[in-house]
Amino acid sequence: MASNPTVFLDITIGTEKIGRIVLQLYNDLAPKAVTNFLTLINSHQYNGVYFHRVIKNFVVQAGDIRNARFDGDEGGPYPNPVAGKFNESSFEDEPHFNVENTTEPFDRPFKLAMANDGNPNSNGCQFFISTYPQPHLSGKYTIFGKVIHGKSVVRTMERVTTNSDDVPIQEQIITIADSGLWNAASDPIPIYNASYDPIGGDIYEEYPGDDEGNFDAEKPIETLKASEIIKESGTLLYKKGERSSAAMKYKKCLRYIAEFIPDEDQEPQVYKGFVDLKKKTYLNLSLVELQLKHYPQVIQYSDWLLELEGIKLTNQELAKAYYRRGVALLEQRKLENALSSLKQAHGFLPQDEGIKRDLERAETSLDLKKQKQKAKLATFFQ
C-alpha cells in the first residue's frame, strides 16, 4: 500500500453530476481506518450510497452501506428511517474498531473522519467530512484523511435543502455515483459546478474561505488583486468560446468580492476598486447568461447592476443592462415589462441598431397579443 493513498468519490445531487472529491488517506496515522476504508472503496460498496446527514458549516456524513440506498420508486422509501443505523466495518472478526489519530485537531474544514455512535471505539463503515473547524470534536473521532481536490463539490453538497432531520430532500439527494483509487499522474478531476482552469493565473479555491496561502486575506489590496485575476480568467475563457466556464468564473469572482470588500471609510480606494469590479462582473454575467439562454439569471444580474450603490453607470452601461434585461423578459413572453426595459435602453443609446430591432420585436409581439385578446373577447360576446 502507498504510504498515503488517494481515492475519489464521484458525487451527484438529484440527477445532476456535480464532480469528484479526491481524498488523501493517512495510512501512517490511522492504518486500520485506512485499510477498512480502502476495502470498502475497492469493493465498490460505497457506490450508490447517499449522504444521510448534511449540516452546513458542520459535516456531510455517509457510509451506511446497508440502509442508505435509493434507486427511485422501486428502491424503498426515501429517506429510509433507519439510514445511519448500520455502521459495521469490513473486518469479519471485528465489526467495530478502536479510535486512531486523536491528537490531530478539527481545526480546519475538509477533514475526513470515521463516524461513531458516541463511543470513540465504535468505528465501522460510516465517515464524515468536516466543512468548518469543529474543536469540540477533537480527540473523539478518528481523522484518517483530508480533501485535496473537489472542495467546491463539498461546498455545494452542504448547501442543499434538508428536512428537519438534516437529510437532503429527495430532489437533492446526494449520492456517491462511483468511487475508487485515484492516481495524480493519470486520473482526471471532473468538476461540473466550477471551472478549475488556471488560465490567466487563477490558482484560487472556488470559495474564498478555503484558499490557503495564495494571498494574504488580511491585506485588502491582495484580495482585490486575486478577485481581479479570477474575473480576467473568466474573460479569457469567454474569448475562447467557453461560456459556461466563464460564467462560473464570474460567479466565483462575486463570492470573493462579497467576502473581501472592505469598509469604504477604512479603505476608500480598494473599496472603489471592488465596486468597479462588481459592476464589470455583473455586466459580463448578464451577457454570458443571455447567450446561454438563462433568462432568469440575466434579469437578476441586470437588476443587481442597476441597483448597485457607490458607482455611477455610464449611458452605455445603463443601456446594456436594460437591453439584456429586456431581451430576457421578451424571451419569457413578459411583453409589457420587456417593452418598458427596451424603451429605457433605447433612451440611453437611441442610435443602437440592436436595441431598435428588439424594441420593434417587442412592440410587434405585444400588438399581436392584444389583437388575439381582442378577437377572443369578440367571440365570447357573440
C-alpha positions as CSV (number, residue, x, y, z in Angstrom):
1,M,0.0,0.0,0.0
2,A,1.2,3.5,-0.8
3,S,2.2,5.4,2.3
4,N,-0.7,7.8,2.0
5,P,-3.0,6.6,-0.9
6,T,-5.6,8.7,-2.6
7,V,-9.2,7.8,-3.5
8,F,-12.1,9.5,-5.2
9,L,-15.8,9.9,-4.7
10,D,-17.9,11.0,-7.7
11,I,-20.9,12.9,-6.4
12,T,-24.4,13.5,-7.9
13,I,-27.1,15.7,-6.5
14,G,-30.5,14.6,-7.7
15,T,-29.9,13.6,-11.3
16,E,-27.1,16.2,-11.8
17,K,-23.4,15.3,-11.9
18,I,-21.5,17.7,-9.5
19,G,-18.0,16.4,-9.6
20,R,-15.2,14.5,-8.0
21,I,-13.9,14.7,-4.4
22,V,-10.3,13.4,-4.1
23,L,-9.2,12.3,-0.6
24,Q,-5.7,11.7,0.7
25,L,-5.7,8.9,3.3
26,Y,-3.4,8.9,6.4
27,N,-2.1,5.4,6.4
28,D,0.8,6.4,8.6
29,L,-1.5,7.9,11.3
30,A,-4.7,5.8,11.1
31,P,-3.7,2.5,9.4
32,K,-6.8,0.5,10.5
33,A,-9.2,3.1,9.4
34,V,-7.5,3.5,6.0
35,T,-7.4,-0.3,5.5
36,N,-11.1,-0.5,6.2
37,F,-12.0,2.4,4.0
38,L,-9.9,1.1,1.1
39,T,-11.5,-2.3,1.4
40,L,-15.0,-0.7,1.1
41,I,-13.8,1.6,-1.7
42,N,-12.2,-1.2,-3.7
43,S,-15.2,-3.5,-3.4
44,H,-17.5,-0.6,-4.6
45,Q,-19.7,-0.9,-1.5
46,Y,-20.0,2.9,-1.3
47,N,-21.3,3.2,-4.8
48,G,-25.0,4.1,-4.7
49,V,-24.9,5.2,-1.1
50,Y,-26.4,8.5,-0.2
51,F,-25.3,11.1,2.3
52,H,-27.8,10.8,5.2
53,R,-26.7,13.7,7.3
54,V,-25.8,17.1,5.9
55,I,-25.4,20.2,8.1
56,K,-24.0,23.4,6.7
57,N,-20.8,24.6,8.4
58,F,-20.6,21.3,10.3
59,V,-20.3,18.0,8.4
60,V,-21.6,15.9,5.5
61,Q,-21.9,12.2,6.5
62,A,-22.4,9.0,4.6
63,G,-21.3,5.4,4.6
64,D,-24.3,3.3,5.7
65,I,-23.8,0.7,3.1
66,R,-26.9,-1.3,4.1
67,N,-29.7,1.3,4.6
68,A,-28.7,4.5,2.8
69,R,-29.5,3.5,-0.8
70,F,-32.3,4.7,-3.1
71,D,-32.9,3.8,-6.7
72,G,-36.1,5.7,-7.3
73,D,-39.7,4.5,-6.8
74,E,-38.6,0.8,-6.6
75,G,-35.8,1.4,-4.2
76,G,-37.8,1.7,-1.0
77,P,-38.6,4.8,1.0
78,Y,-36.6,8.0,1.0
79,P,-35.3,8.9,3.4
80,N,-35.1,5.5,4.8
81,P,-36.0,5.9,8.5
82,V,-33.1,3.5,9.5
83,A,-30.5,5.2,7.3
84,G,-27.4,5.9,9.5
85,K,-28.1,3.0,11.9
86,F,-25.8,0.5,10.2
87,N,-22.1,1.1,11.0
88,E,-20.0,-2.1,10.8
89,S,-16.5,-2.4,9.4
90,S,-15.1,-4.5,6.6
91,F,-13.3,-6.7,9.1
92,E,-15.1,-10.1,9.5
93,D,-13.9,-10.7,13.1
94,E,-14.1,-7.0,14.2
95,P,-17.3,-5.2,13.3
96,H,-16.1,-2.1,15.2
97,F,-12.5,-1.0,15.7
98,N,-10.7,1.4,18.0
99,V,-10.1,5.1,17.6
100,E,-6.8,6.3,16.0
101,N,-5.1,9.6,15.4
102,T,-6.9,11.5,18.1
103,T,-4.1,14.1,18.5
104,E,-4.9,15.8,15.3
105,P,-7.5,18.6,15.9
106,F,-10.5,19.5,13.9
107,D,-9.0,23.0,13.4
108,R,-10.0,23.5,9.7
109,P,-12.5,22.2,7.3
110,F,-12.2,19.2,4.9
111,K,-11.0,16.6,7.4
112,L,-12.1,13.1,6.7
113,A,-13.1,11.2,9.8
114,M,-14.8,8.0,11.0
115,A,-18.3,8.4,12.4
116,N,-19.2,6.7,15.6
117,D,-22.2,6.3,18.0
118,G,-20.6,8.4,20.7
119,N,-18.1,5.7,21.7
120,P,-14.8,6.5,20.1
121,N,-14.1,2.8,19.7
122,S,-17.2,2.1,17.5
123,N,-15.7,2.8,14.1
124,G,-17.3,1.0,11.2
125,C,-18.2,1.9,7.6
126,Q,-19.6,5.5,8.2
127,F,-17.5,8.6,7.6
128,F,-17.9,12.3,7.5
129,I,-16.1,15.3,6.0
130,S,-16.0,18.4,8.2
131,T,-16.9,21.7,6.5
132,Y,-15.9,24.1,9.2
133,P,-13.4,24.0,12.2
134,Q,-15.0,21.8,14.9
135,P,-12.8,21.9,18.0
136,H,-15.4,20.2,20.2
137,L,-14.9,17.0,18.0
138,S,-11.1,16.9,18.6
139,G,-10.0,13.7,20.3
140,K,-13.3,11.9,19.9
141,Y,-13.1,10.8,16.3
142,T,-10.5,9.1,14.0
143,I,-9.2,11.6,11.5
144,F,-7.9,9.4,8.6
145,G,-7.6,11.8,5.7
146,K,-8.4,15.1,4.1
147,V,-9.9,16.5,0.9
148,I,-7.2,17.6,-1.6
149,H,-9.4,18.2,-4.6
150,G,-13.0,19.0,-5.2
151,K,-13.6,21.3,-2.2
152,S,-16.2,23.1,-4.3
153,V,-18.1,19.9,-4.5
154,V,-18.3,19.6,-0.7
155,R,-19.4,23.2,-0.5
156,T,-22.2,22.5,-3.0
157,M,-23.2,19.4,-1.0
158,E,-23.5,21.3,2.3
159,R,-25.8,23.9,0.7
160,V,-28.6,21.5,-0.4
161,T,-32.1,21.8,1.1
162,T,-32.6,19.3,4.0
163,N,-35.5,18.2,6.1
164,S,-35.8,18.6,9.9
165,D,-33.6,15.6,10.4
166,D,-30.7,17.1,8.3
167,V,-31.4,14.7,5.4
168,P,-31.3,16.2,1.9
169,I,-34.8,16.4,0.3
170,Q,-35.4,13.8,-2.4
171,E,-34.9,16.2,-5.3
172,Q,-31.5,17.0,-3.9
173,I,-30.4,13.5,-2.8
174,I,-26.6,13.4,-2.6
175,T,-25.2,10.1,-3.9
176,I,-21.8,8.5,-4.4
177,A,-22.1,7.5,-8.0
178,D,-18.7,6.0,-8.2
179,S,-15.5,5.6,-6.1
180,G,-12.1,4.1,-6.4
181,L,-8.3,4.6,-6.2
182,W,-7.1,7.9,-7.7
183,N,-3.7,8.4,-9.5
184,A,-2.5,12.0,-9.7
185,A,-0.4,11.2,-12.8
186,S,-3.2,9.8,-14.9
187,D,-6.7,10.3,-13.4
188,P,-8.8,13.4,-14.0
189,I,-10.7,15.6,-11.6
190,P,-14.1,16.1,-13.3
191,I,-15.9,19.1,-11.9
192,Y,-19.3,20.2,-13.3
193,N,-20.2,23.1,-11.0
194,A,-16.9,25.0,-11.3
195,S,-14.1,25.8,-13.6
196,Y,-10.6,24.8,-12.4
197,D,-8.9,26.1,-15.5
198,P,-5.9,28.2,-14.3
199,I,-6.0,30.4,-17.4
200,G,-5.0,34.0,-16.5
201,G,-3.4,33.0,-13.3
202,D,-6.5,31.8,-11.3
203,I,-5.0,29.4,-8.8
204,Y,-7.6,30.2,-6.1
205,E,-10.2,27.9,-4.5
206,E,-13.8,28.3,-5.5
207,Y,-14.8,29.6,-2.1
208,P,-12.5,32.3,-0.6
209,G,-12.5,30.9,2.9
210,D,-11.0,27.7,1.6
211,D,-7.9,29.3,0.0
212,E,-4.7,28.7,1.9
213,G,-1.5,30.6,1.3
214,N,-2.2,32.1,-2.2
215,F,-2.8,35.6,-0.8
216,D,-3.0,37.4,2.5
217,A,-6.6,37.7,3.3
218,E,-5.8,40.5,5.8
219,K,-4.4,42.7,3.1
220,P,-7.3,44.4,1.0
221,I,-5.1,45.2,-1.9
222,E,-4.1,41.5,-2.3
223,T,-7.7,40.3,-2.0
224,L,-8.7,42.8,-4.8
225,K,-5.9,41.6,-7.0
226,A,-7.0,37.9,-6.5
227,S,-10.6,38.9,-7.4
228,E,-9.5,40.7,-10.5
229,I,-7.4,37.7,-11.6
230,I,-10.5,35.5,-11.3
231,K,-12.6,37.8,-13.3
232,E,-10.0,38.1,-16.0
233,S,-9.7,34.3,-16.1
234,G,-13.5,34.2,-16.9
235,T,-13.0,36.8,-19.7
236,L,-10.2,34.7,-21.2
237,L,-12.5,31.6,-21.2
238,Y,-15.3,33.7,-22.7
239,K,-13.0,34.7,-25.6
240,K,-12.2,31.0,-26.2
241,G,-16.0,30.4,-26.5
242,E,-16.3,28.6,-23.2
243,R,-19.3,30.4,-21.9
244,S,-20.4,28.1,-19.1
245,S,-16.9,28.1,-17.7
246,A,-16.7,31.8,-18.0
247,A,-20.0,32.2,-16.1
248,M,-18.7,30.0,-13.3
249,K,-15.5,32.1,-13.0
250,Y,-17.6,35.3,-12.8
251,K,-19.7,33.9,-10.1
252,K,-16.6,32.8,-8.3
253,C,-15.4,36.4,-8.6
254,L,-18.6,37.7,-7.0
255,R,-18.0,35.3,-4.0
256,Y,-14.6,36.8,-3.5
257,I,-16.0,40.3,-3.7
258,A,-18.7,39.6,-1.2
259,E,-16.1,38.1,1.2
260,F,-13.4,40.7,0.9
261,I,-14.8,44.1,0.0
262,P,-13.6,46.4,2.8
263,D,-15.3,49.2,4.6
264,E,-15.5,52.3,2.4
265,D,-14.2,54.6,5.2
266,Q,-11.2,52.5,6.0
267,E,-10.1,51.6,2.5
268,P,-11.7,54.0,0.1
269,Q,-9.5,53.2,-2.9
270,V,-9.7,49.5,-2.5
271,Y,-13.5,49.7,-1.9
272,K,-13.8,51.7,-5.1
273,G,-11.8,49.0,-7.0
274,F,-14.1,46.3,-5.6
275,V,-17.3,48.1,-6.6
276,D,-15.9,48.7,-10.1
277,L,-15.0,45.1,-10.4
278,K,-18.5,44.1,-9.2
279,K,-20.0,46.3,-11.9
280,K,-17.9,44.7,-14.6
281,T,-18.7,41.3,-13.4
282,Y,-22.5,41.9,-13.3
283,L,-22.2,43.3,-16.9
284,N,-20.3,40.2,-18.1
285,L,-22.7,37.8,-16.3
286,S,-25.8,39.5,-17.8
287,L,-24.2,39.0,-21.3
288,V,-23.0,35.4,-20.9
289,E,-26.2,34.2,-19.2
290,L,-28.2,35.8,-22.1
291,Q,-26.1,33.9,-24.6
292,L,-26.6,30.7,-22.5
293,K,-30.4,31.4,-22.5
294,H,-30.5,31.5,-18.7
295,Y,-33.1,34.3,-18.7
296,P,-34.0,34.5,-15.0
297,Q,-30.3,34.9,-14.2
298,V,-30.0,37.6,-16.9
299,I,-32.8,39.6,-15.2
300,Q,-31.2,39.0,-11.8
301,Y,-27.7,40.3,-12.7
302,S,-29.1,43.2,-14.7
303,D,-31.3,44.3,-11.8
304,W,-28.3,44.0,-9.4
305,L,-26.3,46.1,-11.7
306,L,-29.0,48.8,-11.9
307,E,-29.3,48.8,-8.1
308,L,-25.6,48.9,-7.5
309,E,-24.6,51.6,-5.0
310,G,-21.3,53.5,-4.8
311,I,-20.7,53.9,-8.5
312,K,-22.3,55.9,-11.4
313,L,-23.1,53.9,-14.6
314,T,-22.4,55.4,-18.0
315,N,-25.2,55.6,-20.5
316,Q,-23.7,52.7,-22.4
317,E,-23.6,50.5,-19.3
318,L,-27.2,51.5,-18.4
319,A,-28.3,50.7,-22.0
320,K,-26.6,47.3,-21.8
321,A,-28.3,46.4,-18.5
322,Y,-31.8,47.5,-19.7
323,Y,-31.3,45.9,-23.1
324,R,-30.2,42.5,-21.8
325,R,-32.9,42.6,-19.1
326,G,-35.5,43.5,-21.8
327,V,-34.4,40.7,-24.2
328,A,-34.6,38.1,-21.4
329,L,-38.1,39.3,-20.5
330,L,-39.1,39.2,-24.1
331,E,-37.9,35.6,-24.4
332,Q,-40.0,34.8,-21.4
333,R,-43.0,36.4,-23.1
334,K,-43.3,39.0,-20.4
335,L,-44.0,41.5,-23.1
336,E,-45.1,44.6,-21.2
337,N,-42.1,44.5,-18.9
338,A,-39.8,43.7,-21.8
339,L,-41.1,46.7,-23.8
340,S,-40.6,49.0,-20.8
341,S,-37.0,47.8,-20.3
342,L,-36.1,48.1,-24.0
343,K,-37.6,51.6,-24.2
344,Q,-35.3,52.6,-21.4
345,A,-32.3,51.0,-23.2
346,H,-33.3,52.9,-26.4
347,G,-33.4,56.2,-24.4
348,F,-29.8,55.8,-23.3
349,L,-28.5,54.6,-26.7
350,P,-31.0,55.8,-29.3
351,Q,-28.8,55.0,-32.3
352,D,-28.1,51.4,-31.4
353,E,-29.5,49.2,-34.1
354,G,-29.7,46.1,-32.0
355,I,-31.8,47.8,-29.4
356,K,-34.0,49.3,-32.1
357,R,-34.6,45.8,-33.6
358,D,-35.6,44.1,-30.4
359,L,-37.7,47.1,-29.4
360,E,-39.7,46.7,-32.6
361,R,-39.9,43.0,-32.0
362,A,-41.4,43.6,-28.5
363,E,-43.8,46.2,-29.9
364,T,-45.0,43.8,-32.6
365,S,-45.4,40.9,-30.2
366,L,-47.4,43.0,-27.8
367,D,-49.6,44.3,-30.6
368,L,-50.3,40.7,-31.7
369,K,-51.1,39.7,-28.2
370,K,-53.6,42.5,-27.8
371,Q,-55.2,41.6,-31.2
372,K,-55.6,38.0,-30.1
373,Q,-57.1,39.0,-26.8
374,K,-59.5,41.4,-28.6
375,A,-60.5,38.7,-31.0
376,K,-61.1,36.2,-28.2
377,L,-63.3,38.7,-26.4
378,A,-65.3,39.4,-29.5
379,T,-66.1,35.7,-30.0
380,F,-67.0,35.4,-26.3
381,F,-69.8,38.1,-26.6
382,Q,-71.3,36.8,-29.9
